[in-house]
């Protein structure tokens, strides 16, 4: 008996953006490695790449992710 199923059944009202096919899907049609989501609406799923880019920029500029300023301390042994 297999421990993991090959596909997860999609739920109505959950939307995903497939990175492989570059399209919005209701319910997970493609493997998790190839999709972003779930999103509440198709419009949110359509903008998944933009949302990810915005979050990347926020994290890159978040001072909590940078313990030392450039040129300070660190492991420069």
Secondary structure, DSSP 8 states (H G I E B T S, - for coil): --SS-SS----TT-EEEETTTTEEEES--S-GGGEEEEESSHHHHHTHHHHHHHHHHHHHT-GGG-SS-TTSSSS--
